[in-house]
Each structure stands twice: as structure tokens, then as C-alpha cells.
């Protein structure tokens, strides 16, 4: 046990202490920057060309609700609501503290801390110049659009699709984020198109380099993943994009290939996972429509009888209708086959219906109450296994 742990006996979890120590160091760094810029701002009376004080902003977000699922046994009856085997109860979706500091017009930093799980969700710097930008740290890099480009508090549905959850789990992108570096380039005259490259860990671990790492039972972490995405807002009402990503094993040759990095077909063949996705969105007054397609190949798992690499693929269509400025209704259909047709009871189909009320209750701003039904159907659109979910969730931002 370290000297710090002896000084602070209340800190029982060393990992939590490390996170707290990291947060304190980050705050000290931000305060040092703020003091430097504040001194420059005070001296601006003598020299107006000095940089201004950074702009700092923060807010708190809360998701809290009640959910119930059939859990294979069906919903309980009204007469005996507690005599059931369903999974039900109150839950906390997120309690997060998000802060942003704008050093100048081209440099900003952001940090997001989840209070309930005591976890740092995001911490990164972003630098912009002309048509280029670069991000470094822990953040949502390019990937499946509905997972990385839509924040949890901006998603229409309460839950993402099954294939997005599958993708995040297999590629070990916790909360669809990872540590890495991303380059972005704006294209076309009106900058309506962007091209992104994301190089990241792919191991799902946050390394501390306490060598040798095998002392604490950690497995080798020399895993590399890369994603590239293209997005185009080709009209005020419509946009589309696509992305391709790979995850290597433990060798550099697995990532770049043995026939030169320019040989793209071979490059895609040598990695453990190869992922592709595409989306299309319509934004009309009172109506929003989203379509998405996903496919992933796992070369390390085979599908009988011919033993070809396992393919997982899915698609979804979502529509949200604005009834009034405060009341909305939505519906989503999704198809997802994780085992390449190997099993018929894979919950191939899922239907989501729900409604939400904004600026409620008590007239609170930036608050939403959502009621959602999530139903799974097997092959032939039949419900052979009771597994519906009903969620009632309140969301507030302070």
C-alpha cells in the first residue's frame, strides 16, 4: 500500500484514489492555466494584445427512472405485482459532471466525470486550425454513427440498438469511447463534408505502465485499432455518412498488412475485426428519420459448416414525430443477426415505441420525461420468449 493510502485510510479503493488524484492534478493544471491567463487579462490595460482569460463552463446531467422486464416469465399481474420473476426497479442512468474550458478560438478542453460509477468518461483536448482539427485523449472517436456521434442525452430512444452494444463490446470501446488521437479535415468549399481518422488503443484498458504489467495479472495490451469516417451534410434537411474500422491483434503487421499499407483489400483481411457502417438522416419540421446499416466480420470465430469468418450485421429505421413543441412520439425497427444465422432464437427483430414530454415537470428547463416499450421478436417475427422491457425515465440538465 502506498504512503498516500496510509495517510488517507478512508480511500479503500486504490483505483478510485488514482482517479481522484488524476482529477486533482487536472484541476490544478486548469487553475494554473486560469491564473496565467487571468494575469494576462489584468495586464491587458497596458497591452490589449495579451490573451484573454479562458472561458470555463460546466453543467450536471441526470438520468433517473424505473424499469421492468419480463425476464422470460412475463409481466406480473395487477392483483399480485410482487409475485414475479421479472427484473424491475429504480435505476440511475447517469449522473455526470461535464466541464469545458475554451483557451482561445482554436483550443479547447473537455472533461466528463460520471459520479454514480466514479468513472472518467471523457477527457481530451481539441485544436483547430483552418480546415484541420486534432483531438487527443479519451473521447468518442469515429465509429458507428448512432453510438459515437449522438450523445446519451440527445438520443431519441432511451437505449441504443443491439448491434451498437455488440460493436462496443467486441471492440472494447467502453461507453463507445477510447484513448487515442483523431484527425479531421473539412472538405468542399462550404465545408459540408468532413473526413476523420481515429487511431486508438483497442484493448479496453487505461494503461498505467507499472512494469512489469504481468505482476497484476494484466494481459498484453499491444493492440491497435483504427477507424475512418466520412460525413456529408449535402442539404439543410439531409445528411449521410459511412465508416470503416479495423482492430488488430498483437503485431504491427496485423494492422498494416504484409503487402504494404496501400493494399487496402489485403489490409482489411489481416485484422481480427473489420467493421463497416453507413447512415442517412432526414430532418424536416416536425419529423426526423434515421436509417443505419452495420456489418462486422470476426476472423477469429468461424461459422459452420464451411468455417467462414463469423459475420454480424444489422440495420435500423427510426422516426420521431413532433405532436406539439413539448410532446413527441417515436418508433424504431431494428434487425440484428449476431451469429450469421447459426441460431434462430437470436432476438433478430426489435421494435421500440415511446413518447416524451419536454420541459416537464414543474416547468424545469432542459428536462424530459420518456416512456418507452422495447420488444424483441425471434425468427418469423414471433415472440417465442417473453423479454419485453418498459422504461420510464426522467432526464434533467442543470
N, C-alpha and C positions, 0 to 999 in steps of 0.2 A: 504494500500500500504506500502511496506517495506521501510526502510531507504535507501536501495540501489536504489530503484526505484525513490526516491526523488532526490538522488544525480545525477542520470543519467536519465534525463527526456526524452531522445531520445529513451530509451528502453521502448516501449509501451506494448510489449507482455511479460508478466511475465514468461511464459513458455520458450520463446526464451532466456530471461535473465538467467533462471535456466540452460538451456543447455550451454549457453556461460560460465557461472560460472563453470559448471562441466568441460568444456573443459579446462578452465584456470587452474583449480585445477589439472587436469590430466597432463597438460603441466608442471606445477610446480613440480609435482611428478616425471615426467620423467627427468626434469632438475636436480632435487636433486639427482636422481639415477646417472645421467650422471656425475655430479660433483664429487660424491663419487668415482665412477669408474675411472674418469679422474685422481683424486688424487692418486688412487692406481696405475694407469698406470704410472704416473710420478715417483712414488717411486719404480717402478719395476727395476730401475737400481741398487737399493740396495737389492731388493728381487724379483727375477724373478718368484716366485711362486704366486705373487699377481695377482688378476683377471685383465683381460684386459678391456679396455674401450668398452662399448656396441656398437654394430653396429646398426646404425639408417639409415633407408631408407624410402623414401616417393615418391609418384608419383600422378599425376592427370589424371583422366579419363573423357572423354566427349562423350556423345551420343546426336546427334542433327539431326533432319530430317524433312521431310514433309510427311504428310499422308492424305488420302482421303478415306471416306467410303460412301457406298450407302445410309445407314441410312433408308432403306425401300423404297426409292424413285428412286433408280437407279442413275448411274453416269450422270453428266451434259454433254450436247452436246458440241462439239468443237465450234460451232457458238456462243453459249451463255454460257460460262463456269461459270458465276457467278449466273445465274438464276437456282438455285437448292436448295434442302434441305439437301444436303449431309453434313456430318461432315468432315471438311477439314481444314488444316492449318499447320503452322510450330509448332514443338514441341521440347522440351528438354527432352530426356530420362533420363539422369543422368549427373550431374557434381559432381564428388566425389573426395575427397582428402583421400588418403589411406596412412597410415604410419605403419611402422613395426620396432620394436626395439628388437634386439637379445641380451639378457643379457649375456647368455653363450650358450653352445651347447645344453642345455636341457631346457632352459626357454626363452620364447619369449612372446611379447605382440603385439597386433594389434588393430588399431582403423580406422574406416571408417566413414567419415562425408560427407553427401550429401548437397552440397552448395545450390542447387536450392530450395529444400524443407526444408532446415535448419533442418536436422534431422540426428541424430547419427544412422547409420545403423549397425555398429559393434563396439564392444569394449570388448576385452577379453584377458585373459592370458592363455598360454598353457605350461604345464610342462610335460616333457618326461623323463622316466627312463626305461631302458631295453625294455621290450615288452609292457609297460603300458604308457598311456598318459592321462592327465586330462585337460579339458577346462572349464573355469569359466567366465561368463559374458553374453554379448549379441552377439549371433553368429548363424550360420546355423548349428543347430544340426541335428541328423539323421532324415530322413523323406523320402518323395517321391524323388527318385534319381534325376530326371530332374529338380526338384525345389531347392534342397539344395546342391547337390554335383556339380552342374555346375553353375559357376559364370555368371552374366548377360553379361559380356564382353567376355565370352568364349562360350556362347550358339550359336549353328549353326543358328537357326532361330531367328528372332527378337522378337517373342512372345512365351511364354511357352504354353503348351497345356491348354485346357479349364478345364480339371479335376485337373490340378495343381493349377490353380487360384481358383477353387472351394474349394479344400482342404485347401489352405492357408486362405481363407475367413472364412470357417466354423470353423476351429480350431484356428482362430485368431492369426495366425503366420504372423505378418506384414513383408512383403518382405521375407517371408519364414524363418524368424529368431525369436528367443525368448530368454528371460533371463532364464538361468538355468545352470546346470552343466552336463558335459558329460564325461564318462569314456570309454576308448578304450583299447582293448587288441589285440595284434598281435598274430596270430596262425600259426601253421605249422612251419617246420624247416626253410623254406625260407621266412617266414613272408608274404606270399602272400595272407593271409586271415586276415580280421580284424572283430572284434565284438565290437559294440558300444551300450552304454546305455545312454539315454538322459532324464533327469528329468527337467521339465521346468514349467513356470507359467501356460500357457494355458488360461490366461484371456485376453491377448492382451493389458495389461496395464503395465506401468512402475511406480511402487509404490513410493510414497514419504513419506508415513506414517505421514501425517499431521492429527493427530487424533482429534476428530472422523471423519472418512472419509465421513460420510453421510452429513457433513456440506456443501460440494461442490457438492452434488448430486451423488457421486460415488456409484455404486452398490457393493455388497460384492465381494471380489476378491479371496476368498479361493477356488481356482480352481487349480487342479493339472493335468498335462499331462505327459505321459511317452512314449518313443519310443525306440525300439531296432532294430538294423540292422546288417546284415551280408553281407560282400562283399568278393569276391574271384577273384583274377586275376590268373586264372588257366593256362594261356598261354600268350606269348607275344602279341598275337593278339586278345584274347577274355577274357571277364570278365562278371560276373553276380553277382546279389545280391538280397536281399529281406529285407523287413522291416515290422514291425507291430507296431501300436501305439494306445493308448487309451487316452481319455480325460474324467475326472470325473466331477462331479457336484460340490457340496459344502461339501461333507463329506468324511473323510478318508476311511470309509468303502466302498464307491462307487469306490475307486481306488484299494484297495487291495482285496475287496470281503469279504463276511461274513463267508466263509468256509475255510479260510487260504489262504495265498498268493501263496502257491504251487499248488492250484487247478486252473490251467490255464483256462480250459473251463468256469468255473464259473466267474473267474476274468474278462474274456472278455465279459461276459453277463451283468455285473452290471454297466458298464460305458456308458455315454451318446453317445460317438462316439468311434467306433472301425474301424481302418484303416489298410489296408494291401496293399503292392505294391511289384512288382518284376521287374527286368530289365535284359537285356542281350545286350552286346555291342561287335561289331566286329571292329577291327582296322587293315585294310590292307593298303599297299602302294597305295595311290590314291583313296581309298574307305573307308568310315566309315558308319556303320549301327548300329542303336539303336532301340531296342524294349522295350516296357514298358507296364505293366498292373497295374491297380489301382482299388480298391474297398473300399467303406466306408459305414458303417451302422450307421444310426441315430435313436437311440431308442426313442427319444422324438418327432419324427414325424412319422406318420403312413401312409400307402398306402391302399386305399380301393381296393376291397370290404372287405377283411378279416382283415384289420387293422394291418398287419405285419409291423415291423420297416422298414423305408424307406432305400432302397439300392441305392447308386450311384456308377456307375462303368464306367471305360473307358480303352482304350488301344490305343497305337500309334506305328507307324513304321516310321523311319526316315532314309534317305540315303543321303550322301553327296559325290559328285564326284569331284575329282581334275582334272581339264582340263589342267591347267599348274600350276606351283608353285604359281602363283599370281591370278588365276581365278578358281572359284569354282561354282558348281551348286548343288542344294539340292531340295528334295521333301519329304513331310511328309503327312501321312494319320493318322487321329485320329478319334476315336469313343468315344462319351461320352453321357451317359444317366443319367441326374441328378435326374429325378423323378421316376425312376423304371418303365418306360413305361406308366406313368399316362397321359402324354401329347405327342401327335405325332409331335408337332412343337417345339421340344426342341433343334433344331440345332444339331441333333445327329451326323452328319458327318462334318468333316472339312478337307480341302485339302490345303496344303501350298506348294507353289513353289517359288523359288527365286534363285538369283545368287549374288555373291560377288566378289569384287576386293580388294586385299590386297596391301599394300604399295602404296597407292594412296590417294590423289593427290600430285603432286609436289615431289614425292619420299620420303614422310614422313614415318618414321619407325613406326611400330605398329599402322597403320591406316587401316581402312576397310570401303568400301562403299558397301551397300547392298540394293538390290531392291527385294521386296517381295510382293506376292499376297496371300491373306488369304481368302478362300471361304468356306461358310457354306452351308450345304445341309441338308434338313429335311428327314423324313422317306421316304424310297424308292429312296434315292439319288436324290431327286428333290429339286430345288431351288424355293420354294414357296414364299419366302420373300427375296427381294434384300438386301443383307448385306455383300457384298464383301468389303475387305479392301486392299488398296495399300499403301505400305510404302517405302520411300526412305530415308535411314539413313546413316550418316557418323559417324564413331567411331574412336576416336584418344586417344592415351595414351602418356602422356608426362613424 
